[in-house]
Amino acid sequence: MREALEAVRQWRERGSKVALATVVATRRSAPRPLGSKLAVSEAGELAGSVSGGCVESDVAMHAREVLETGQPKLVSYGIPDEDAWEVGLPCGGEIDVFLERVEDELPDPGRPQVVFTVVEGDRAGERWASEDGEVTQTQLLEREGERIFAEVLGPPPRLLVFGAVDLAEELCRAAKGLGWRTIVADARARFATPDRIPSADELAVAWPEETLERFEPDDRTAVIVLTHEDRWDVPALAGALASEAFYVGALGSRRTQERRREQLLETGVSDEQLERLCGPAGLDLGAATPAETALSILAEILAVRAGREGGRLRASSARIHA
C-alpha cells in the first residue's frame, strides 16, 4: 500500500494524472489482502499490486479509462469469469477492485483513522474519514443501497529489539522489507551505533526500563530480547510481558529459558503473562546463521500476529492468506 501511495505523491508532484486501484473485497484464496493498492500514472507507470501479477495488466487498462473520464469504477476478478485464465485469478480467489482518479490529497496512512469510500452507488468516489472507532477492521459495508469500503489506517507495526548484536541488524534489515518500523535498544553505547546497526530506524542507548517507557509497546509492537544477560533480559521481558505487545520473544537455550522463567516469576510476572513468552524464539526452520535466525524469528512473529501455528501450508486446511 505504501509503495503505491508514495508513487501517487511523486507522480502528482510532477503534474501527472494518477489512478489508484484498491482491493475492496476478497473471497476465498485471494492473493492480496483488503486495502492493497496499485497506482497507475498517465504515462503507464505502475507501483504496488492488487493481485501479485494476475490481473495488474487488466486493471491498468481500466485505469486508463478512469484517467480519461474521471469516473470511478468497480471491477471484479475471479474464477467465475469466463476469461478467468486470461485476466482472472487461477489460484481460485475472487477480488473486487475499486479504481478512481486521484483528485485530492489522500489520507495519511500512518495516522490512526478509518477512511470510508463509496465504491458503488450514486455517491461512488465520495470519501470521508473518522476517528471515533466505530469500525475496528478493514471491511466492505453495505449501507442504504451503497457499498462502502471502510479502511482502518494507522502506523506500521513496530519491532523493538533489546540487544545491539549482529542478529539485531539482520532482524531490522528483514523487518524493514516488510514495511515495519524498527527500534534497537542497548545500554552499551559502543554497541548501539549506526555503523553496527545501520538498518534500525532508531537506536536507543538506554536500560530496559527507560526503553519501555520511551517506546511503550502497544498491540502493533513485537518485542525480541537478544542480550543473553539477566540484568537486561529479565527487566526487558518483565516489562514487555506486562505491556500490550502482541509478541514477546527471547533467545536462549531451553535450559536458559527455564532458568529465566523462574526469575521472571520471582519478579512478579504472572503465570498467565509468562504463557505469552516465546522462547526459544522462532520457528523450527533449522536456522544457523544470523540471517536465517532472523527469518525464523520474524516468521514466528507473523504467525502469532495472524493467529497461526506456523506449520507447513500443505498440512493445513485453513485459508492460505490470513
C-alpha positions as CSV (number, residue, x, y, z in Angstrom):
1,M,0.0,0.0,0.0
2,R,2.7,2.5,1.0
3,E,4.6,1.9,-2.2
4,A,1.6,2.9,-4.3
5,L,0.7,5.9,-2.1
6,E,4.3,7.2,-2.3
7,A,4.2,6.8,-6.1
8,V,0.9,8.7,-6.2
9,R,2.6,11.6,-4.3
10,Q,5.6,11.7,-6.5
11,W,3.7,11.5,-9.8
12,R,1.3,14.2,-8.8
13,E,4.1,16.5,-7.8
14,R,5.5,16.3,-11.3
15,G,2.0,17.1,-12.7
16,S,0.9,13.7,-13.8
17,K,-2.6,12.4,-13.6
18,V,-2.8,9.3,-11.4
19,A,-5.4,6.5,-11.0
20,L,-5.5,4.4,-7.8
21,A,-6.8,0.9,-7.7
22,T,-7.7,-0.6,-4.3
23,V,-8.8,-4.2,-3.3
24,V,-12.1,-3.6,-1.5
25,A,-13.4,-7.2,-1.2
26,T,-11.9,-10.7,-1.3
27,R,-13.4,-14.1,-1.5
28,R,-11.7,-17.5,-1.0
29,S,-7.9,-17.6,-1.6
30,A,-7.3,-14.0,-2.7
31,P,-3.6,-13.3,-3.3
32,R,-3.6,-9.8,-1.7
33,P,-5.4,-8.5,1.4
34,L,-8.0,-5.8,1.6
35,G,-6.6,-2.4,1.1
36,S,-3.8,-3.5,-1.3
37,K,-3.2,-0.8,-3.9
38,L,-1.9,-0.3,-7.4
39,A,-1.1,3.2,-8.7
40,V,-1.1,3.9,-12.4
41,S,0.2,7.1,-14.0
42,E,-1.0,8.6,-17.3
43,A,2.4,7.6,-18.6
44,G,1.6,3.9,-17.9
45,E,3.9,3.5,-14.8
46,L,2.8,1.1,-12.2
47,A,3.5,0.9,-8.5
48,G,2.1,-1.5,-5.9
49,S,0.0,-4.6,-6.5
50,V,-3.6,-5.8,-6.2
51,S,-3.1,-9.4,-7.1
52,G,0.6,-10.3,-7.3
53,G,0.6,-10.1,-11.1
54,C,-2.6,-12.0,-12.1
55,V,-4.8,-9.0,-13.1
56,E,-2.5,-6.0,-13.0
57,S,-2.4,-5.5,-16.8
58,D,-6.2,-5.6,-17.0
59,V,-6.5,-3.2,-14.0
60,A,-4.1,-0.8,-15.8
61,M,-6.4,-0.8,-18.9
62,H,-9.4,0.1,-16.7
63,A,-7.2,2.8,-15.0
64,R,-6.6,4.5,-18.4
65,E,-10.3,4.8,-18.9
66,V,-10.7,6.2,-15.4
67,L,-7.9,8.7,-16.0
68,E,-9.7,9.9,-19.2
69,T,-13.2,10.1,-17.9
70,G,-12.6,10.9,-14.2
71,Q,-15.4,8.4,-13.3
72,P,-14.6,5.8,-10.7
73,K,-15.1,2.2,-11.5
74,L,-15.6,-1.1,-9.6
75,V,-14.4,-4.3,-11.3
76,S,-14.4,-7.9,-10.2
77,Y,-12.0,-10.7,-11.0
78,G,-12.1,-14.4,-10.3
79,I,-12.6,-18.0,-11.5
80,P,-16.3,-17.5,-12.3
81,D,-15.3,-15.1,-15.1
82,E,-15.3,-16.7,-18.5
83,D,-11.9,-15.2,-19.1
84,A,-10.5,-16.4,-15.8
85,W,-7.2,-17.8,-17.1
86,E,-6.6,-14.6,-19.1
87,V,-7.4,-11.9,-16.6
88,G,-8.8,-13.7,-13.6
89,L,-7.2,-15.5,-10.6
90,P,-6.2,-19.0,-11.4
91,C,-5.5,-19.6,-7.7
92,G,-9.2,-19.7,-7.2
93,G,-9.8,-16.5,-5.3
94,E,-12.0,-13.5,-6.2
95,I,-11.4,-9.8,-5.7
96,D,-13.3,-6.6,-6.2
97,V,-11.1,-3.6,-7.2
98,F,-12.2,0.0,-7.0
99,L,-10.5,2.4,-9.4
100,E,-10.5,6.2,-9.0
101,R,-8.7,9.2,-10.4
102,V,-6.8,10.9,-7.6
103,E,-8.1,14.5,-7.4
104,D,-7.3,15.5,-3.8
105,E,-4.7,14.6,-1.2
106,L,-5.1,11.1,0.1
107,P,-5.4,10.3,3.8
108,D,-2.2,9.8,5.7
109,P,-1.8,6.0,6.1
110,G,0.2,6.4,9.3
111,R,-2.5,8.4,11.1
112,P,-5.0,6.3,13.2
113,Q,-8.3,6.7,11.5
114,V,-10.9,4.9,9.4
115,V,-11.4,6.1,5.8
116,F,-14.7,5.5,4.2
117,T,-15.0,5.4,0.4
118,V,-18.3,4.8,-1.5
119,V,-17.3,2.3,-4.2
120,E,-20.8,1.5,-5.6
121,G,-23.9,3.7,-5.6
122,D,-24.9,7.3,-6.6
123,R,-22.1,8.7,-4.4
124,A,-19.3,6.5,-5.8
125,G,-15.9,8.1,-5.2
126,E,-17.0,10.1,-2.2
127,R,-14.6,9.8,0.7
128,W,-14.5,10.9,4.4
129,A,-12.5,10.0,7.5
130,S,-13.5,9.2,11.1
131,E,-11.5,8.7,14.3
132,D,-14.4,7.6,16.6
133,G,-13.6,3.9,16.4
134,E,-16.9,2.7,15.0
135,V,-15.1,0.3,12.7
136,T,-12.1,-1.7,14.0
137,Q,-11.1,-3.7,10.9
138,T,-10.9,-3.0,7.2
139,Q,-14.1,-4.3,5.5
140,L,-16.7,-3.7,2.9
141,L,-20.0,-2.4,4.3
142,E,-23.5,-2.4,2.8
143,R,-25.4,0.7,3.8
144,E,-28.7,2.1,2.4
145,G,-28.1,0.6,-1.1
146,E,-24.4,1.7,-1.2
147,R,-21.3,-0.4,-0.9
148,I,-18.8,1.5,1.3
149,F,-15.2,0.4,1.8
150,A,-14.0,1.1,5.4
151,E,-10.2,1.1,5.6
152,V,-8.6,1.1,9.0
153,L,-5.3,3.1,8.9
154,G,-2.6,3.6,11.4
155,P,1.2,3.4,11.9
156,P,3.1,0.3,10.7
157,P,3.9,-2.5,13.1
158,R,7.0,-2.0,15.2
159,L,9.8,-4.3,16.1
160,L,11.5,-3.4,19.4
161,V,14.9,-5.2,19.8
162,F,16.8,-5.4,23.0
163,G,20.5,-6.0,22.3
164,A,22.5,-4.4,19.6
165,V,24.1,-7.6,18.4
166,D,24.6,-8.9,14.8
167,L,21.2,-10.6,14.9
168,A,19.6,-7.3,15.6
169,E,20.9,-5.9,12.3
170,E,19.6,-8.9,10.4
171,L,16.2,-8.5,12.1
172,C,16.0,-4.8,11.3
173,R,17.0,-5.4,7.7
174,A,14.4,-8.1,7.1
175,A,11.6,-6.2,9.1
176,K,12.1,-3.1,7.0
177,G,11.4,-5.2,3.9
178,L,8.0,-5.8,5.5
179,G,7.4,-2.1,6.0
180,W,7.8,-2.3,9.7
181,R,9.5,0.4,11.9
182,T,12.5,-0.9,13.8
183,I,14.0,0.2,17.1
184,V,17.1,-1.3,18.8
185,A,18.0,-0.5,22.4
186,D,21.1,-1.4,24.3
187,A,22.7,0.2,27.4
188,R,26.1,-0.3,25.9
189,A,26.9,2.8,23.8
190,R,29.7,1.1,21.9
191,F,27.3,-1.5,20.6
192,A,24.3,0.7,19.7
193,T,25.9,2.6,16.9
194,P,24.7,3.3,13.3
195,D,27.8,1.5,12.0
196,R,26.9,-1.7,13.7
197,I,23.1,-1.5,13.2
198,P,22.6,0.6,10.0
199,S,19.1,-0.8,9.3
200,A,17.5,0.3,12.5
201,D,15.1,3.3,12.2
202,E,16.0,4.3,15.7
203,L,18.8,3.4,18.1
204,A,18.5,4.0,21.9
205,V,21.3,3.8,24.4
206,A,19.2,3.0,27.4
207,W,18.4,0.4,30.0
208,P,15.3,-1.7,29.5
209,E,13.1,0.2,31.9
210,E,13.8,3.5,30.2
211,T,13.4,2.0,26.8
212,L,10.0,0.5,27.6
213,E,8.9,3.9,29.0
214,R,10.1,5.8,25.9
215,F,8.8,3.2,23.4
216,E,5.8,1.9,25.2
217,P,4.8,-1.4,23.4
218,D,1.3,-1.4,22.0
219,D,-0.8,-4.0,20.1
220,R,1.2,-3.2,17.0
221,T,4.6,-4.0,18.6
222,A,6.7,-7.1,18.7
223,V,9.5,-7.3,21.3
224,I,12.5,-9.6,21.0
225,V,15.3,-9.8,23.6
226,L,18.7,-10.9,22.4
227,T,21.1,-9.7,25.1
228,H,21.8,-13.1,27.0
229,E,22.4,-11.2,30.2
230,D,20.0,-11.4,33.1
231,R,20.4,-7.8,34.1
232,W,19.0,-6.8,30.8
233,D,16.9,-9.8,29.8
234,V,14.7,-10.1,32.9
235,P,13.6,-6.4,33.2
236,A,13.1,-6.2,29.5
237,L,10.9,-9.3,29.4
238,A,9.0,-8.5,32.5
239,G,8.1,-5.1,31.2
240,A,7.2,-6.4,27.7
241,L,5.0,-9.1,29.1
242,A,3.1,-6.6,31.1
243,S,2.5,-4.4,28.0
244,E,0.1,-4.8,25.1
245,A,2.9,-6.1,22.8
246,F,1.3,-8.8,20.6
247,Y,4.6,-10.8,20.6
248,V,7.3,-11.2,23.2
249,G,10.3,-13.4,22.4
250,A,13.8,-14.2,23.7
251,L,16.8,-16.1,22.5
252,G,18.5,-18.8,24.6
253,S,18.8,-22.5,25.1
254,R,15.9,-24.5,26.7
255,R,17.9,-24.6,30.0
256,T,18.4,-20.8,29.9
257,Q,14.6,-20.4,29.2
258,E,13.7,-22.4,32.2
259,R,16.0,-20.5,34.5
260,R,14.8,-17.2,33.1
261,R,11.2,-18.2,33.6
262,E,11.8,-18.9,37.2
263,Q,13.5,-15.4,37.6
264,L,10.5,-13.8,35.9
265,L,8.1,-15.4,38.3
266,E,10.2,-14.2,41.2
267,T,10.0,-10.6,39.9
268,G,6.2,-10.8,39.9
269,V,5.4,-11.9,36.4
270,S,2.2,-14.0,36.5
271,D,1.8,-17.4,35.1
272,E,-0.7,-16.0,32.5
273,Q,1.8,-13.4,31.4
274,L,4.6,-16.0,31.2
275,E,2.5,-18.1,28.8
276,R,2.9,-15.3,26.3
277,L,6.7,-15.6,26.2
278,C,8.1,-17.2,23.0
279,G,11.3,-18.8,24.0
280,P,13.4,-20.1,22.4
281,A,12.2,-17.5,19.8
282,G,11.5,-18.5,16.3
283,L,10.0,-21.3,14.2
284,D,11.8,-24.7,13.7
285,L,13.5,-24.0,10.4
286,G,16.9,-25.3,11.2
287,A,18.3,-21.8,11.2
288,A,22.0,-21.4,11.8
289,T,23.3,-18.0,10.6
290,P,22.1,-14.7,12.0
291,A,20.2,-14.0,8.7
292,E,18.5,-17.4,8.9
293,T,17.7,-16.9,12.6
294,A,16.2,-13.5,11.8
295,L,14.0,-15.2,9.2
296,S,12.9,-17.8,11.8
297,I,12.0,-15.2,14.4
298,L,10.1,-12.9,12.0
299,A,8.2,-15.9,10.7
300,E,7.0,-16.7,14.2
301,I,6.1,-13.1,14.8
302,L,4.0,-13.1,11.6
303,A,2.3,-16.3,12.6
304,V,1.5,-15.0,16.1
305,R,0.1,-11.8,14.7
306,A,-2.1,-13.8,12.3
307,G,-3.2,-16.4,15.0
308,R,-1.5,-19.2,13.1
309,E,0.7,-22.1,14.3
310,G,3.4,-21.6,11.7
311,G,3.4,-25.1,10.3
312,R,3.6,-26.2,6.6
313,L,0.8,-24.9,4.4
314,R,0.3,-28.2,2.7
315,A,-0.5,-29.7,6.1
316,S,-3.1,-27.0,6.8
317,S,-6.7,-26.7,5.7
318,A,-7.0,-23.0,6.8
319,R,-7.0,-20.2,4.3
320,I,-3.6,-19.6,2.8
321,H,-3.8,-15.8,3.3
322,A,-4.8,-14.7,6.8
